[in-house]
């Protein structure tokens, strides 16, 4: 193992965990991380919140500081891009024509924003938000009294809107679906966050199609297909992401909504593994294939990949969990609610800033969305991990403590 070389493509959250995990698992060969940004692996969630607001610096975002990588003898090749993977020769080619050989290759290439195809998206004041560079470009346009239009009512759009309105900007969210969070949450969650954002002064328009971003070098207004227009000094587009799986596809690996991996994070080429947002993997708890955009998935799958490479194989077996911070609200999600046919709400959707929604299919508990309700989140996560059963009548009564809601066989 001493003379073997492991290369990680993508200086992502997964990469930051993976390289250290490899050392902990006993990898004594070389480790190189190749990343197309100029930064060490960093946390992306704060980009739409504290970093964009100027409350945190780049240094605050780093997963680990440089000394940790130096101590672990990790080579960083930042600001360069991998152009090709040659599986036969076990080599990668960089955009500076440098060729690197590998024994093990790990793809932690993540995802990129889905682009809008319409006039005006190349204007100076139109942005996507995925990187430090994006946030740095947006910052000069954040001014008290200026007008921001956000296209997309998903989590990134809502988080960014919450931050911008707190600076005194006038914010409008335009969403093409009938409600915000339409693809990822129940109508009850959409109702709750619609109320909160409206109370905070955000204009929220749903069921609307954008036809043009109007202006010369800078957008002055967003034009909708029904003729409505919204004045804008800043436009941020957040309509989902696309996996960075082109390198893997060109190398002949299996692609299906991401890079297909098995329970040990291996692709069909066992010398090439993948972890994080770019992967498509099977989750036995929900008996289906998934692609997850989640810090938890990025970290845990990275650990599995490190163990696989070091021949300490351990199956990836996790209950997914996520979070979103908006205003003084912390939404915590455990499990996946897709396919639910009934739910129970603890709390009042029409007032206050605390509630939880428990999702079921029949009597089987699937997931919980908890807002400012850490006990409900932790309880729901425990129930999912241990396959426990709930007393649904007690669950609906928010005055009954969570510990009294378990059914005892």
N, C-alpha and C positions, 0 to 999 in steps of 0.2 A: 504493500500500500504506500510505502514511503516515496516511491518514484512515480506514483500515479498522479494524474492531474484532473481536478474537477473544475469545470467552468459553469458559472451561473450567468444566464443571459437575462438582464433586467434588474436594475438596482432598486427593486421594489421592497415593500414591507416583508414579503415572503423571503426575499434574498437576504435581508438584514437578519432574519431569524435563522435561515438555513445555514449560513456560513458558520455561525457560532454553534449551532446544533451539531454540525458535522464534526467540529473539534470535540465537543462534549461526548459524542458517540465514538470517538477514537480515530477519525480520519487524520492520518499523518502526512498525506501527500499535499500538493499545492492546491490552493483554492483561489480562483480569480473571478471577480464580479465585473461584468461588462454592462455599463449603463449609458443610455443616450442623453441623460441629463447630466448637469455638472455637479450634482449634489450626491452626498452619501444617502443611503436609504432613509426615507422620512415618512412621517405620519401624514396622510392626506386628509382625513376628516377635519382637522382644524382649518384647512384652506378656506372653506366657506364661512368660517366663523371667526375665531380669535386671530388667525393670521391675516385674513382679509381686513379685519378691523384695526390691525396694527398693534394688537395687544401681545402678540407673540412674534419672536424673530425666527429666522431660519434655524438658528442654533436650538431653539426650543422644540422644533419639529423633528429633529434628528432622532431616529430610533436608538442609535448608539453614536457616541462621538468617535472621532478618528482614532484615539488611543486604543479603544477596544479592538478595532480591526487590526491595528499594528501589533498589539499584544497577541492576537490570535493568528498572526501571520497571514492575513487576507490581502491579496493584491487587488487594487481597485483600478479599473480602466474606465474612467468616466468621460462623458462627452463624446463617446464614439458609438457607432451602431454596427450591429452584426448584419452583414449582407447575405450570408449564405451558410447553411449547414451541409457539410459533406459527410454523410453517414458511413460511406464505404471507407473513406480515409480517416474518419473520426477527427475532422478538422472544421473549424469555423473561420470565415473570412470577414474581416472588419472593413469599414468604409475607408480606412486609410491603407487598404491592401495588406495589412498584417494578417498572417495566418497563424492560428493557435490550434495545437493538437489537444485532444481531450481523451480521457478514459471514461469519465462520467460527465454528462451534460444535463443541466437542469434549466428548464424554461420557467421563468417567473416574470413573464412579459406583460402581465396585467391586461388592461383595457384602455381604450381611448374614447373620447366623446363621439357620439353619433352626430354627424353633421347635417345641417339643414341645406337643402338645395333650393335656393331662391335668391333673387337679387338683393344685394346689400350686405350679405354675410361677411364680405371682405372689408367692410368699413372699419375705420380706426376705433370706433366706440362699440363694436360688436364682439362679444367674447364667449368662449367656452371656458369652463373652470374645472381643471383637472390637475394642474401642476403649479409649482411655485412661480414659474414664469408667468402663467396665466393670471394668478392673483396679483403679481407685481404690476402687470399691465392694467389691471382693473382699478387698482388703488387710486390713481390720480383723478378718476372720474367720480369718486365717492365724495360728494359735497352736500352740505346741509341745504335743503330746498331744491336740489336737482331731481330730475325724474328718471327713474329706472323702470324698464320693462323687462320682466323675466318670462321667457318662453319655456313653459314646462312646469307642471305642478307636481313633480315628484319630490323626493327628499332633498335633492341638491337645490332645487328651485325654492323650496320652502325654507331651508336653512339659510340660503343666501338672502332671501327676502327679509327674514327676521333680522339678520345682521344689518342690512342696508337701511331698513326703516328706523332702527335704533340710532342711526347717525343723523336722522332728520331728513332723509330722502323720501320722496313720494314714490311709492312702489306699486306697480301693477303686475299681477301674475296672469298670464294668458295660457289656458290649458285646452287642448283640442278635445279631450275626453269629457264625458258628462260631469265628472267630479275630479277633484284632486286625488292623488294616490290611488287612482282607479285600478291600476294593474297590481298593486301590492298590498292593499288593505281593504277591509270591509267598509261598506257605506257609513257605519257608525263612527269609524276612525276618521273618515273624510269629513263627516259632519262636525266632529269635535274640532279638528284642525282648521276647518273653514271658519267656524265661530271664533276661534282664538285669533287667527290672522286678521279677520275682519275687525274684531275688537281692538287690535293693535294698529289699525289704520291702513291696512293693505287692501287695495282694490283687487278683487279676485273674480276673474271672468272665465267661465267654463264653456264647453261646446263651441269653441271658436277656432277657425282656421286662419293661419297667417298667410297672406299672399305676397307681401313685399315689405322689405325694410327700406324705407324711403329716405333719400338724402344723397349728397354728392360724396365727399370724402368721409363725412360723418352722418350717421343716421339721425334724422330729426323726428321721424315718426314711424310707428309700426302700423301697417295697413292690413286690415282683416278682409277676408273674402266677402263678408256681408256689408262692407263699406265703412265699418267703424274704424277710426284711427286713434292712436294713442301716442301722445308726444313723448319723446325719449331723448335723454342726454346720455344714457347708458343702456345697452341691451346685453343681457346674459342669456345664453341658450343652454338649457339642460334637459335634453330629451332622451337620455339613456346613453349606453356605451356599447362599443363593439370590441370583442376580444382581439388582442394582438397575437393572432395565430397564423399569420401568413408565412413566417419562417418555417414553422412546423409543417404547414401544408405543403410548401415547396419541397421540403425534405421527405415528403411521402408519408408523414405520420397521419393517423386518423383524426379527422376534425368533424365535430358535430356539436354546434353551439359552443365551441371551444375545443381545446386540446383534450382528446379522450384519454383518461388515465384509469388504471385499476385501483383496487383498494390499497395498494402500496405506493401510489403516486407514479407508477411506471406507465410509459406509453407502450405502443406495440414493439418498440425497440427498447429492450430492457436497459440499455446504457444511456437512454434519454428519459428523464423524468420531468414532471411539471407540477407546479403548485400555485395556488392563489386564484385570483379572478379569472385567469385565462383557462382554467381547467373545467372539464365536463366529467363528472364522476357519479358513481352510484351511491345513494344513501339508503342503507337497509332499513332504517327506522321508518322511512316514508315509502320504501319499496319503489323508488324511481330515480332516474338520472337527473342531476342538478348542475347548474352553474351558479355559484354564489359570489356576490360582491360583498365581501365581509372580511373585516380584520381578523376575526376569530378563525375563519376558514383559511386565510392566508398563513396565519401562524401555525395552526395545528397541522395543516397539510405539509408545511415546510418541515416540521419535526418528523413527520412520517417519512418524507423523502430522505431526510438525513439518516434515519434508522435503516431504511431500505439499502441505501448505498453502503452503509457500514455493516450490513448483514445482521442487523438486529431487527428483523422485520416485525412490524406491528401494524395491524390493519387500521385504516382510517375509519373511525366510528364515532361520529360526533353529532350532537343535537345542535343545529345551527342557531346562532343568536346574533342580534344586531342592535344598533342604537341610533338615535337621531336627537340632536340638541337644537331646540328652537325656542327663543326667548328664555324664560325660566323653566321650560318644559324639558324633561328628559324622557323620551320614548325608548323603552327597552322591549325587545321582541325576542321571545324564545320559541323555537320551532317554526314550522311552515304551515300557514293557514290555507294554502291552496286546496280546493276541493271540499271545503267545509260545507255543511248543510244546515248547521244551527250554531248559535252562539249565545253566550251569557255575558251581560255587562254588569260590572261592579262599579258603582258610582253614578254620577249624573252627567249625561252628555251635554245638557243644555246650560249648565253653569259650573263654575269652579274650574280648577286646572289640575284635577287629579281623577283618574279613572283607569279601568282595565277591562279588556275584552278577552274572553276565553272562547276559543274556537273548537268545535266538535264535528265529527262525522258520525252520525248516530250518537252513541254514548262514548265513542273513543275520542279522547282529548288530543288535539293536534298542536295547538299553539296558544300563546298569550301575547297580547300587545298591552303593555303597562305604561301609563303616563304618570310620572311622579309617584309611582307605586312600586318601590323596590322590593317590598315583601311579596307582592303578587308575582313579580318577575322571577324572583329567586325560587318561590314556591312552585311556579309553573315549570321552571327549568328542571327542578328536582323531580317533579311528577313525571315529566317526559323521559328523563334519564333512567328512572327506576320503574317505568311503566306502571305507575300507581293509578288507582281509580278515585274519582271525585264524587262527592254527594252534590248533585247539581242543584237541589233545592237550597241547601245551605250556601252554595257558591253564589247564588243570586242575591243573598242577603249580605250586604257589605258590613253589617254590624257584627257578623260572626267571624271570629278570628280564622285565619287561613289554616292553622294547625288542626282545627276541628272539622275541616271539610273533606278529609281523606276518608274513603270507605275502607273498613276493615273486613277482610274475608273471614 
